[in-house]
Structure formats: structure tokens, C-alpha cells
Amino acid sequence: MSFVDIVVWPFARLLEVLYNWTSSYGLAIILFALVVNLILLPFMAKSKKGIMKTTRIQPQLKELEKNKLEAENSEIVDIVRGMSISLTELPLLFEKLKDGGTLGQSVPKSEEEKEEN
């Protein structure tokens, strides 16, 4: 038995029962649609409830996103301001880095390197 048979069989039996009860395919199909909608009603209600909840908190989410972007932008501006290097210093910086030097900062040694020395 395939997956399609498992899904189709109950619906076919329901439609058959409704036809035998009403003796009319038109009424059987209308009743079938009503029965299926009644079965799906709890799922549709839960989905609608979730959508309404999301819609209610949407302005708060937008405000949080705006605040987050402003905070990130201010952090970026602070970092750029802290890195203020004039154009006259830039060639010296590149020359120093090309020679393999550091920028006047000593890199702390790890505990293992301290023990080796």
C-alpha cells in the first residue's frame, strides 16, 4: 500500500458513505467539504491565532530591529574613530607592516612561551 493510497482511502470512503446517505453526488460533495473543514477547523484557528499574535507584536519587533541597527552603527562609528589614521601616516603604516613589524604593541606571550624562556 503506497502513501497515496493511505491518504486517499479515508477520503474516498467518507465520500462513499456520504453518497450512500444522500443518494446525490452534489450533496455528498458539499457535505464532504463541510466535514473536511470541520476537521481542519482547530488547525486553522491555531494558525490564525499565531498570525494575530505576530501582527500585534510587529511594531515592537520593528522598534527592536531599529535599535539594534542604531547600536551596531554606533559601534562601527566608534571603531572607525578609534582607528583614526591620517593619510600621511598610512604609507608609514604599510611600510612597517611590510617589514613584519608590529604597530608599537607588544603581543603578550602565552604561558607555554613564558615557561620555555
Secondary structure by P-SEA (a helix, b strand, c coil): ccaaaaaaaaaaaaaaaaaaacccaaaaaaaaaaaaaaaaaaaaaaaaaaaaaaaaaaaaaaaaaaaaaaaaaaaaaaaaaaacccccaaaaaaaaaaacccccccccccaaaaaac
